[in-house]
Amino acid sequence: MRLYKKAAAVLLAAAMAVSMMTACGGGAGGNGGNGGNGGNGGDTEIVVPVPGPDTTDPDQGGETGGTTTQPEKTKIPDVTKSQYAQSSKKIYNSNEFYVQAAMADYDANKTKTSEGQMILARKGTDVYAKTAFTQNSKTQEHAVFAEKTNDGKYASSLLFEDAKTALKSIRNDPPMDFSKEEELPNEMYRTTVKVGGKEYYAETYTDKNGSEQIICFDENGMPKYQFSQRKDGTSETTAFQTIRIGNSNNLCQVNGYKAYTMENDAEGKPILVDESGNKYKVTFKLDETTGVCTDVKVENSNGENVTDDFAWFVKYFKG
């Protein structure tokens, strides 16, 4: 189940739309804020990623979270009847859900190289996604709210919590397509594995990249861990802390935010337009070698410099 990759896709699409305001799109990449309303679901379990299932029984002195052993596996005759397929279908077919997960990447020595948190919520055609990733001691946080507009298009708003501001872009296609269920592998196997000494029913398969996927399920039949063991020895773990069907934790709404829409003027230059129709000219200064944004200037319709009023915007592009 790759919900976190779908959340990342929502965020990436919004971030790319914002970055296109610069001539080459090379400047954006600062923190987009955490949205302000992306708290946990109240019944969140503290589950942390580990490199993989237990190598041996911890009760017998074995290690946990080490290199995956090869447990006994039984082929699943019909992959559409697998727990993986059923749980994915339950989420995708739900009109409303809330998912919170923690992720981590590990090198071939099982040393953590990056980690992150993800929240994804849906209510009808509205989607909220929030991620925070840390790598090399640097953390980037982004939050996006996407909704269907009255004219049938889709608005994605990159949220800036501190400034209570949303930067909106319009697109023709939905940020996440829930009409397509999770693509199933041709072969899957059932087994049992232990994580932290606790035994889980699990299903495994090899994906298109040759990585072994191991999904551990809780007593409700929903994913608890997903381990991806790559051919080069590196791995990726997702630990699901909350999966709630029928409740989006009230995240699929944006209240109290001042919204700006990104547009181009008659000359094709970037402008910001607020909800009252006021227009602001944006000028970017880019490094000629790297294309990175080094300065941002914002002017109102009278030509006055109002950059200080858009500190959140400047910080996003300059980092």
N, C-alpha and C positions, 0 to 999 in steps of 0.2 A: 504494500500500500504506500503510494508515493504522494500522500497529501501535502507533505512539507515542500515537495518540489513544485506542486501546483501553487502553493502559497508563494513560493519564491518567484514563480512565473508572473503572478499578479503584481508583485512588488517590482520586479524587473521591468515589466511593461510600463508601469507608472514612472519609474525612475528614468527609463529611456526617453519617454515622452518629454519629461522635464529637461533632460540633458540636451535634447534636440534644440533647445532654445539657444544654445551656444552654436557657433558656426560649425564645430566639428563634433560636438557632444563629448569632448574629452575632459570636461571640467567637473562635472557633477560627481558626487560620491560621499558627501558629508552625511551627518545624521539627519534623518527625516523626522525624528521624534518618535515617541512610542504611542502616540495616539491618545493617551490619557485615559481611555476607558477600556483598556485591554487587560483588566485584572483577571485573576484566575476564577474558575467556575465555582468556587466554594467547596467543592468536594474533590479537589485535586489531590492526587496521591503523589507523595514525594518519591519519584522513580528516577534514578539517574542512569545514564548510559554506562555500559561496560564494553570492553573490546569484543566479547563474544560469550557464548555459553560456557559453563564450567567445564574445565578439562576433565576433572574427575570429581567424585563425590566429596564436597568439602568436609563432610562428617568423617571421612577417612583420611583427612589431611591433605586433600588435593587443593589445587589452586582454583580460583574463580576468575571469570572474565579473561581467560587465556585463549590459547589456540583451540579451535573447535575440534573435538574428537568426532569420529564417525559413528553416531548412534545407529541402532537398527532402524531401517526405514522400510515402509510398506507403500507400494505404489497406489495412488488414488485412481481408481478406474475412470472416473468422470470428474475432470477438474472443475466443472461448473457446480459440482456438489461439494467442493472443498470449503473449508471454513473461511479461507482467504476470499473466495468468490462470494460467499454469503455475507460476510461482514462488509466487504466493499460495496456490494449491492445495497445493503441496508443503509449505508451512509449516503451513497450517491442518489438513492431514490427518496431520501428524506428531504422534505422541503425546508427543514431547519435543523442545524446541528452546530456543535461547538467541539473543537479538538485542540488540545494543548499537548505539546510534546517537547522533549529535549533531545538534541542530536549531538553527536561527536564523531570526529574522524581520528583514525589511529594509523601510525606508520607500521612498517613490517615488524618492528620490535614491540608493538602494542603500546607505544607512547602516544598520548593524546596530542594531536597537532592543531585541532580547532574544536570549538564547541558552540552550541547555540540553543536558542529557545524559539519555538514557533507557536503561534495561535492562529487558527483558521476558523471562521464562523460564517454561516450562511443562513439567510432567511429569504426564501423565494429567489428573486434575481439579485438580491443585495448580498455582497460578500465583503467581509472584513478580514484582513491578513496583517499579521505583525510578526516580525522576526528581529532577533538580536544575535549577531554572530561575533565571536571573539577569536582572533587569530593574531599571533605575534604580539600579544598584550594590547591589541587594538580592537575595540568593540564598535560595531556599526549597528544602529537600530533604525528600522523603517516600519511605518504603518501605513496601510492603504485602505480606503473604503471605496468600493465600486458599486454603482447602482445603475439601473436601467432608466433612461430619461423618457419623458412623455412622447418624444418623437421617435422612439424605438432605438436610439443609440445608447451608448454606455459611457458613463462618466466615472473616471478613476481619480480619486482625490488623495494625493500624498499628504499625510497629516503631520503637522508640526505642533507638538504638545505645548511646549513652553509659550509659544506665541498664540496658541489657540487659532491657528491658521491652517487652511487647506489649499493646496495647489492642485487645481483641477485640469484634467485633459479629457478630450472627447474622442471616442473610438467607435467604429461601426460594429465590431464583434465583441461578444462577452469575454470578460477576463478569465473566466473559468467555464468550461463546457461540461455541465453535469448530465447532459443527455447521453454522453458516452461513458459506459461503465469501464472499470479497470480492465485493461487488456490482460488476458490470462495466458500463462505459459502452456505449452503443449503437454508437458509432463510435470506432475507434482507428487510428492511423497509425504506421508504422515509419520511422525515419530514423537518421542518425548525427549526433552532436554531440561537441564537444570540451570537456573540463573540465580546466583547468590544462595545456592542451596535449596531453592524452591523449584519443584518440578512443574513443567508446563507442557501441555499438548502443543505440538509445533508442526508446521508444514514447511517443506523445503522445495526449492526448484533452482535451476540454473538459468540466469537471465541471458539476454541477447549479447551481453558483453563478456559472458563466461564467468560472471560472479555468482557465488552461491548465496542464495537468499534463504534465511531462516526466520520464520515469523512465529512468535510464541503468543498464545492466546490466553486470556483470562477466563474465569469461570463463566462469564457472560458471553463468551464466544467472540470477544472483540480483541484486536491486537494489543499486546502489552509491550513486546519488544520486536524490532526487526533488525536482524544482523545481515550485513552485506559483506561477504568475504571475497575480496578481489583476487584475481590471479597473481598479482604482483606481491601479495602478502599484506597489503594495506587493507583497512576495513572501515566500515561506517556503521554506526548504531543509531537507531531511533528508539527512544523510550517514551511510550504514550502514557501521559499522566492523567488525561481526561478525554474520554470520548462520550459525548452526550447527544443523544438523538431527541429531536423535538424541542430543543432549547438552544438559542444562540447566545445566551448570557447577555442579552440586550446590547450586543456589540454592533449589530447591523443598522446603525443610525449614527448620525453625527449632529450633535447639538452644541450650540454655543461657539461654533467655529466661523471665522470670517473667511469666505472663499474667494479665491482669485482664479480666473480662467486664463490659460496661456493661449495667446493668439498671435497672428502676424498682422502688421499694419499694411497699408496700401503699397508700401515699398518692400514688403516682405521681411521687415525687421521685427524682432520679438517685442511684444507688449504684454502687460498684465492688465486684466479687466476685472474690477470688483463687481459685487452683486448689484451696485447702483449704476453700473455702466461707466464709471470713471476709468480712464485709461492711463497707464503708466509705461513710459518708454524705458526699455532695459538695454543697457550697453555692456557688453562683456569685453574684457581685455584678456587675450590668450597668449601664453608663451609660444613664440614662433617655432620653437624646437619640439616641445613636448605636447603642445596643444592644451595644456592644463590652464584652467581659468585662474588668473592672478588678480583680477579686480572686477568689481561689478558696480555699475552706477544705475540708479533708478531716478527718473524725472517724472513729475506730474504733467498734466496737459498745459500748464503755464510755463513749462521749462524749468521749474524749480527743482533743485536737488533734494530728493526725499529719501535718499539711500538709508539714512539712519532709521527710518520707519520700517524698513524691510531687512532688518538685521538677520532675521531667520532665513531669508532668501539668500542673502550674501553668504551666510555661514554654510548653507547647503552646497553652494557651488565652489567656495574656496576651501571648505573643510575645516 
